Amino acid sequence: MKKLLTILSVIGLSVTVATNVVSCNTKNRITENIARIEKKLKLLLHSKPETSEPWEKSKLEKVLSDQKIDKPGGISVEVGTPISPGSVTEFEQKITFIGNAQNNNSYIYSGKITIVYAYGENLPPSKIKITRTDVESSIANLKEFLVGTTFNNKELIYKIFKTSKNMPGAPIEGLIFGEVKNLVITNDETLKNSYKNRETIRFTFEAKVGLKDDEQYEFANDVDNDFRKFEGKLLKPISIEESKVVALTDTLKTASKAWNFLNINNYKSEIKSKVEEITLASGILYDTFAVKKLDESNSTDSQYWKVQIELTLKPNGNLGYEFAGNNFRKVVLSINLLSLSNIDNATLSWKLFEQKNHQMLINPQFINFGKRSQIFLEDQANYLIGENITAKWGKQTANPEPPTDDPWENSNKENTAYYAKMEFVSKLLKSNNVQANHLFVEKYMKYTTAFNYEQDSDLTANDKALFFKENTDNFEAKIKAKLNQIGNLAELQKDTTIITNDTLSGKEYYHMILLTKTNDNQYKTSAKVFRVRLETIKL
């Protein structure tokens, strides 16, 4: 018994607890899974004084009770019969520990775990003893290492001098840091010596030594494992003045106006190098970014969407740089994206109707610009309205009948009611009666726009948009060549995808340029491209 107490006390064994919930009609009680104390149970098994014999059930349960691992009766054991002589597993015994915690008792552990106990000739080798001399030698090596080392930055110190981490300074095999506490860096106290033409400052901490593997190593009885005090030095951090940060962010804002990207994924791959080309020499690094919204300055003057991006900058801690106060800085830039693909809630949904004659009805009146909370969708609609490419639906009744089930709001639901309403939509289209039926517009054309339906009410012609299949050769160049152009329909449709009943299967993603018919029967293309999710509905 004394052997077990010594083992448990010397290694300071602690157990991370997993929990189970035991339920009944009146209450829930959280118990601990016995499998999470496997190490403690193994130590208990190998505390047996008679190492040449297997365990007996009664003796093992008494040891469990004496050690107060659980309340008396809280853990039962099933002791297996030792393997018969002649087997390769002779001197092995399977022992199952069973936690008896239930909702109607106060035991701690539930579940079960089986451990193979080796004894006699199969007894594991004795643990390697870590002596007092070993500990003192390792402590001396650590102190010598600290005297001869100047660390570059705080982050390195916080990473190295940490509980359960490897101990620098060539310690004896099997030793690591035990608990580390009170790590303090004294920024206001400069040491007399300098290093790399920079001032140095002091850091201090307290630590115990620990065992790398408590199943392989153990401390000798004479080891003094109290906290020891240590001291080291590091280069004094270089404080980046706030005026410098402000000047660099202004430079970034100016430079970003000329940064053009295909989409946000291209931005991700290039932005770090572009930012740090400007900031690195001043000790500032790119950290992360977040997409905010479309810039208010979008117009037909550019093929690119102007998108507001919030960058997070951080000091180059590896070289000892730091900001005053908060260690991060935010800066909002306006960048140019040809496509809004891969931005959350920026892809438009468009229902295309396939008629019984297999001809397609491709009507921009059925582009869904989404709810008000979906900023990028709503902003695209507002851009098109501002450029007079589309308009809001015409008349509105004073008190429209509220919709009970809006098909556009529930457009992903494959239900009978939805397709019944689509059938109703098709009949209205064929009768050119959409504009007259204002209640229908207000109820079922929610989140859509008119696309000048009053002037061009022919909803049967396939001349409303140019489509580009994604991930094809010269994808970007083909789109740029068609933006903000005027020409006849045949010319404009070259190098684009013509949507037919055979083109789509289910839902597919395309890039789309809108067409507007001019007075001389020519067509003008939109200045910007839109990403759309096309879905065909058979009428």
C-alpha positions in Angstrom: 0.0 0.0 0.0 2.8 2.4 0.9 4.2 1.8 -2.6 1.0 2.9 -4.2 0.8 6.0 -2.0 4.3 6.9 -3.0 3.7 6.6 -6.7 0.5 8.7 -6.6 1.9 11.4 -4.5 5.3 11.8 -6.3 3.9 12.2 -9.8 1.0 14.4 -8.7 -1.4 12.4 -10.8 -4.4 14.4 -12.0 -7.3 13.0 -14.1 -9.2 14.9 -16.8 -12.8 13.9 -16.3 -15.3 12.8 -19.0 -18.9 12.9 -18.0 -22.1 10.9 -18.6 -25.6 12.0 -17.9 -27.8 9.6 -16.0 -31.4 10.4 -16.5 -34.8 9.5 -15.1 -38.2 11.1 -14.9 -37.3 13.3 -11.9 -33.7 14.5 -12.4 -30.5 14.3 -14.3 -27.1 13.5 -12.7 -23.7 13.9 -14.2 -21.3 11.0 -13.6 -17.7 10.4 -14.7 -16.7 7.8 -17.2 -14.4 5.3 -15.5 -12.3 5.0 -18.7 -10.8 8.4 -18.0 -9.0 7.2 -14.9 -7.3 4.3 -16.8 -3.8 5.6 -15.8 -4.7 5.7 -12.1 -6.1 2.2 -12.3 -3.0 0.9 -14.0 -0.8 2.4 -11.3 -3.0 0.7 -8.7 -2.7 -2.7 -10.3 1.1 -2.4 -10.4 1.3 -1.3 -6.7 0.7 -5.0 -5.8 3.6 -6.1 -3.5 3.5 -9.7 -4.7 4.5 -9.2 -8.3 4.7 -12.9 -9.1 1.0 -13.6 -8.5 -2.2 -12.4 -10.1 -4.8 -10.3 -8.4 -7.7 -11.7 -6.3 -11.1 -10.0 -6.6 -11.5 -9.4 -2.9 -8.0 -7.9 -2.4 -8.3 -5.6 -5.4 -11.7 -4.3 -4.3 -10.3 -3.6 -0.8 -7.5 -1.6 -2.3 -10.0 0.4 -4.4 -11.9 1.1 -1.2 -8.9 2.0 0.8 -7.6 4.4 -1.8 -11.0 6.1 -1.9 -11.0 6.2 -5.7 -14.8 6.0 -5.3 -17.2 5.5 -2.4 -17.3 1.9 -1.0 -19.1 -0.3 -3.5 -18.8 2.3 -6.2 -16.4 0.2 -8.4 -16.7 -3.5 -8.9 -14.1 -5.7 -10.5 -14.2 -8.8 -12.6 -10.9 -10.7 -12.3 -10.1 -12.9 -15.2 -8.5 -16.3 -14.9 -4.7 -16.1 -15.5 -3.6 -17.6 -18.8 -2.5 -21.2 -18.5 1.2 -22.1 -18.6 2.6 -22.7 -22.1 0.7 -19.8 -23.8 2.6 -16.8 -25.2 0.5 -14.7 -22.9 1.4 -16.6 -19.7 1.5 -14.3 -16.6 -1.3 -12.0 -18.0 -4.7 -11.4 -16.4 -7.6 -9.4 -17.8 -9.3 -7.2 -15.1 -12.5 -5.3 -15.8 -13.4 -2.3 -13.6 -17.1 -1.5 -13.5 -18.5 1.9 -12.4 -21.7 1.4 -10.4 -23.0 5.0 -10.5 -26.7 5.2 -11.1 -29.4 7.9 -10.7 -30.4 6.5 -7.3 -27.0 6.5 -5.7 -24.1 8.8 -5.1 -21.2 6.8 -6.7 -18.9 8.8 -9.0 -18.0 6.5 -11.9 -20.1 4.7 -14.5 -19.2 2.5 -17.5 -16.5 -0.1 -17.6 -12.9 -0.6 -18.7 -10.8 -3.7 -19.1 -7.0 -3.6 -18.4 -4.5 -6.4 -19.0 -2.4 -6.9 -15.9 1.1 -8.4 -16.5 2.9 -10.0 -13.6 5.7 -12.5 -12.9 7.9 -13.0 -15.9 5.8 -10.6 -17.9 6.1 -7.8 -15.3 6.9 -4.5 -17.0 10.5 -3.3 -16.5 11.1 -1.1 -13.5 10.6 2.6 -14.0 13.8 4.7 -14.6 14.6 6.6 -11.4 15.1 10.4 -11.7 17.5 11.3 -8.8 18.1 14.5 -6.9 21.4 14.8 -8.7 19.6 14.5 -12.1 17.2 17.2 -11.2 19.8 19.6 -9.8 22.0 19.1 -12.9 19.1 19.8 -15.2 18.2 23.0 -13.3 21.8 24.1 -13.5 21.8 23.5 -17.3 18.6 25.5 -17.6 20.0 28.5 -15.7 23.2 28.4 -17.8 21.1 28.3 -21.0 19.2 31.4 -19.8 22.4 33.3 -19.0 23.7 32.6 -22.5 20.5 33.2 -24.5 18.8 36.5 -25.6 15.3 35.8 -26.9 14.0 37.8 -29.9 10.4 38.3 -28.8 7.8 37.8 -26.1 5.8 35.2 -28.1 8.8 32.8 -28.1 9.1 33.1 -24.3 5.4 32.4 -23.8 5.7 29.4 -26.1 8.8 27.9 -24.4 8.3 28.5 -20.7 5.0 26.8 -20.3 3.6 23.9 -18.2 4.4 20.4 -19.5 6.7 21.8 -22.3 10.2 20.5 -23.0 12.8 22.1 -20.8 15.7 23.8 -22.7 19.3 23.5 -21.7 19.9 19.7 -22.2 18.0 18.3 -19.2 18.4 14.6 -18.1 16.3 12.3 -20.3 12.7 12.1 -18.9 12.5 15.6 -17.4 10.3 18.4 -18.7 8.7 21.4 -17.2 6.2 20.7 -14.5 4.0 23.6 -13.5 5.2 27.0 -14.7 3.7 30.1 -13.1 4.3 33.9 -12.5 5.9 34.6 -15.9 6.6 38.3 -15.9 8.3 40.5 -18.5 9.7 43.8 -17.1 9.4 46.2 -20.0 10.3 49.2 -17.9 13.6 47.9 -16.7 16.4 47.9 -19.3 19.5 45.8 -18.7 23.0 47.3 -19.0 24.1 44.9 -21.7 22.9 45.1 -25.3 22.5 42.6 -28.1 22.3 43.3 -31.9 22.5 47.0 -31.1 19.2 46.7 -29.2 18.5 47.1 -25.5 17.5 44.0 -23.5 15.0 43.5 -20.7 14.5 40.9 -18.1 11.8 38.2 -17.7 11.3 35.9 -14.7 9.2 32.9 -13.9 8.8 30.0 -11.4 8.7 26.4 -12.3 8.8 22.8 -11.1 10.3 19.9 -13.0 8.0 17.2 -14.3 8.2 13.7 -15.8 8.0 13.2 -19.5 6.2 9.9 -19.0 5.1 8.8 -15.6 4.7 5.2 -16.7 8.4 5.1 -17.7 10.0 7.4 -15.2 9.7 8.2 -11.5 11.3 10.5 -9.0 13.5 9.1 -6.3 12.3 9.6 -2.7 14.9 12.3 -2.0 13.9 14.6 -4.9 13.0 18.1 -3.9 10.4 19.3 -6.4 9.4 22.7 -5.1 9.1 25.7 -7.3 12.4 27.3 -8.4 12.9 30.9 -9.6 14.5 31.6 -13.0 15.5 34.7 -14.9 16.3 35.4 -18.5 16.6 38.2 -21.0 15.0 39.3 -24.3 15.4 42.1 -26.8 13.3 45.1 -25.8 10.2 45.3 -28.0 10.2 48.0 -30.8 7.1 50.1 -30.3 5.5 51.2 -33.6 4.3 54.8 -33.3 0.6 55.4 -33.9 1.5 58.1 -36.5 3.4 55.5 -38.5 0.4 53.1 -38.4 -1.9 55.9 -39.6 0.5 56.8 -42.5 0.8 53.2 -43.6 -3.0 52.7 -43.6 -3.4 55.8 -45.7 -0.8 54.4 -48.2 -2.7 51.1 -48.3 -6.0 52.8 -49.0 -4.5 54.7 -51.9 -2.7 51.6 -53.3 -5.8 49.4 -53.0 -7.7 51.5 -55.5 -5.5 50.0 -58.3 -5.8 46.4 -57.1 -7.9 44.3 -59.5 -8.9 40.7 -58.8 -11.0 38.2 -60.6 -12.9 37.2 -57.3 -12.4 37.1 -53.6 -10.4 33.8 -53.9 -7.8 35.6 -56.0 -7.7 38.3 -53.5 -7.0 35.8 -50.7 -4.0 34.4 -52.5 -2.4 37.8 -53.3 -3.4 40.2 -50.6 -0.7 39.2 -48.0 2.1 39.9 -50.4 0.5 43.2 -51.6 0.0 44.5 -48.1 3.4 43.5 -46.7 5.2 45.0 -49.7 4.0 48.3 -48.1 4.1 47.5 -44.4 6.8 44.8 -43.8 9.8 47.3 -43.5 7.9 49.0 -40.7 7.4 45.8 -38.7 3.7 45.3 -39.6 2.2 42.1 -41.0 -1.0 41.2 -42.7 -3.2 39.0 -40.4 -6.8 38.4 -41.6 -9.6 40.1 -43.6 -13.4 40.3 -43.6 -15.7 41.2 -46.5 -18.0 44.1 -45.5 -20.3 45.3 -48.4 -20.4 46.8 -51.8 -18.9 50.3 -52.0 -21.4 53.1 -52.7 -19.3 54.4 -55.6 -20.1 51.5 -58.0 -21.0 52.8 -61.4 -20.8 51.9 -65.1 -17.3 53.6 -65.3 -15.6 50.3 -64.3 -15.9 46.7 -65.1 -15.1 45.9 -61.5 -17.3 45.8 -58.4 -15.8 48.0 -55.7 -16.0 46.0 -52.5 -15.2 47.1 -49.0 -12.7 44.9 -47.1 -11.7 45.2 -43.5 -8.0 44.2 -43.0 -6.5 43.3 -39.7 -2.8 44.2 -39.3 -0.5 42.9 -36.6 3.0 43.7 -35.5 5.9 41.4 -36.5 6.2 39.8 -33.1 9.0 37.5 -34.3 11.3 40.5 -34.7 10.1 42.1 -31.5 7.7 44.8 -32.9 4.6 45.7 -31.0 1.7 48.3 -31.2 1.0 50.5 -28.3 -1.9 49.0 -26.4 -4.0 46.7 -28.6 -1.9 44.4 -30.7 -4.1 44.6 -33.8 -5.2 47.4 -36.1 -8.2 47.5 -38.5 -8.2 49.3 -41.8 -11.1 49.4 -44.4 -10.0 49.3 -48.0 -12.0 49.4 -51.3 -10.8 46.8 -53.7 -11.9 45.8 -57.3 -13.5 42.4 -58.0 -14.6 41.4 -61.5 -16.9 38.8 -60.0 -18.7 38.6 -56.6 -18.4 34.8 -56.6 -17.3 33.0 -53.4 -18.7 35.9 -51.2 -21.5 34.8 -48.9 -25.0 35.8 -50.1 -23.7 37.4 -53.3 -24.9 34.8 -55.8 -28.3 35.6 -57.4 -31.0 33.0 -57.8 -32.7 32.8 -61.2 -35.6 30.6 -62.2 -35.7 29.6 -65.8 -38.9 28.1 -67.3 -38.8 25.2 -69.7 -42.0 25.0 -71.8 -43.6 21.8 -73.1 -42.0 22.5 -76.5 -38.6 22.5 -74.7 -38.0 26.2 -75.5 -36.6 28.2 -72.6 -38.2 31.3 -71.0 -35.2 33.3 -69.7 -36.8 36.2 -67.9 -34.8 38.5 -65.7 -38.0 39.4 -63.9 -37.5 36.1 -62.1 -34.0 37.0 -60.7 -34.3 36.9 -56.9 -32.4 39.6 -55.2 -33.1 38.3 -51.7 -34.2 39.7 -48.4 -33.2 43.0 -46.9 -30.7 41.3 -44.6 -28.8 39.9 -47.5 -26.7 43.0 -48.2 -24.9 41.9 -51.3 -28.0 40.7 -53.1 -29.9 43.9 -52.2 -27.0 46.1 -53.2 -26.8 44.4 -56.7 -30.5 45.2 -57.2 -30.0 48.8 -56.1 -27.1 49.1 -58.5 -29.2 47.9 -61.5 -32.0 50.2 -60.5 -29.6 53.2 -60.2 -28.3 52.4 -63.7 -31.8 52.2 -65.2 -31.2 48.6 -66.2 -34.2 47.5 -64.1 -36.9 49.1 -62.1 -39.2 48.3 -59.2 -42.6 46.9 -60.2 -45.1 49.6 -61.3 -48.4 50.1 -59.5 -48.9 49.1 -55.9 -52.2 48.6 -54.2 -52.9 50.5 -51.0 -53.6 47.4 -48.9 -52.2 44.3 -50.7 -53.3 40.9 -49.5 -50.5 39.4 -47.4 -49.0 36.2 -48.8 -49.6 33.0 -46.8 -46.8 31.1 -48.5 -44.3 33.1 -50.6 -42.8 30.8 -53.3 -39.7 33.0 -53.6 -39.0 32.9 -49.9 -39.3 29.1 -49.9 -37.8 28.5 -53.3 -35.7 25.6 -52.2 -38.6 23.6 -50.9 -39.6 20.8 -53.3 -43.3 20.8 -52.5 -46.5 20.6 -54.4 -47.7 24.0 -53.4 -44.6 25.7 -54.8 -44.9 24.0 -58.2 -48.6 24.8 -58.3 -47.8 28.5 -58.0 -45.1 28.2 -60.7 -47.8 26.8 -63.0 -49.9 29.8 -62.1 -46.9 32.0 -62.9 -46.5 30.4 -66.3 -50.1 31.1 -67.2 -49.7 34.7 -66.3 -46.6 35.0 -68.4 -48.3 33.5 -71.4 -51.2 35.9 -71.1 -48.8 38.9 -70.6 -50.9 39.7 -67.5 -48.2 40.2 -64.9 -48.4 44.0 -64.9 -52.2 44.1 -64.6 -52.2 41.7 -61.7 -50.7 43.9 -59.0 -51.7 41.8 -56.1 -49.8 38.9 -57.7 -46.7 41.0 -58.1 -46.8 42.2 -54.5 -47.4 38.7 -53.2 -45.4 36.4 -55.4 -42.8 38.5 -57.1 -41.3 39.6 -53.8 -37.5 40.3 -54.0 -37.7 40.6 -57.8 -37.7 43.7 -60.1 -39.6 44.6 -63.4 -36.6 44.9 -65.8 -38.6 47.4 -67.8 -41.4 45.0 -68.4 -43.7 47.8 -69.5 -41.4 48.7 -72.5 -40.4 45.1 -73.4 -43.2 42.7 -72.4 -42.1 39.9 -74.8 -41.2 37.2 -72.2 -40.7 34.5 -74.8 -37.4 35.6 -76.5 -34.0 34.4 -75.4 -32.3 37.7 -75.7 -32.1 39.0 -72.1 -28.6 37.9 -71.0 -25.3 36.4 -72.0 -24.1 33.4 -70.0 -20.6 32.1 -69.3 -20.0 28.6 -67.9 -17.6 28.7 -65.0 -14.1 27.1 -65.0 -13.7 27.2 -68.8 -10.7 28.3 -70.9 -10.1 32.1 -71.0 -13.1 32.6 -68.7 -12.0 36.0 -67.4 -10.9 37.3 -70.8 -14.2 36.3 -72.4 -16.2 38.2 -69.8 -14.2 41.3 -70.0 -14.5 41.3 -73.8 -18.3 41.5 -73.5 -18.8 44.1 -70.8 -20.2 47.5 -71.7 -20.5 46.7 -75.4 -23.0 47.5 -78.1 -23.7 45.1 -81.0 -26.2 42.8 -82.6 -27.3 39.7 -80.7 -25.4 37.2 -82.8 -22.1 39.1 -82.4 -22.6 39.4 -78.7 -23.4 35.7 -78.2 -20.1 34.5 -79.7 -17.9 32.8 -77.0 -20.8 32.5 -74.6 -23.1 29.6 -73.5 -26.5 29.5 -75.1 -29.0 28.2 -72.5 -31.2 25.5 -73.9 -33.2 22.7 -72.3 -30.2 20.5 -72.7 -27.8 23.0 -71.1 -28.9 22.7 -67.5 -29.5 19.8 -65.2 -31.0 20.8 -61.8 -29.2 23.8 -60.3 -26.0 25.1 -61.9 -23.8 28.2 -61.5 -23.0 30.7 -64.3 -21.7 34.2 -64.8 -24.2 36.5 -66.5 -24.1 39.8 -68.4 -27.5 41.5 -68.8 -28.6 42.8 -72.3 -30.7 45.9 -72.9 -32.3 46.4 -76.4 -31.5 49.9 -77.9 -33.7 51.9 -80.2 -31.9 50.7 -83.3 -32.6 47.1 -82.4 -29.0 46.7 -81.2 -28.2 45.4 -77.7 -26.1 47.0 -75.0 -24.4 44.8 -72.4 -24.2 45.7 -68.7 -20.9 47.1 -67.4 -20.6 44.4 -64.7 -21.0 40.7 -64.6 -23.3 38.8 -62.1 -23.0 35.3 -60.7 -26.2 33.4 -60.8 -27.5 30.0 -59.7 -29.8 28.9 -62.5 -32.6 26.5 -61.8 -35.0 25.1 -64.5 -38.7 24.6 -63.8 -40.7 22.6 -66.4 -44.1 24.2 -67.1 
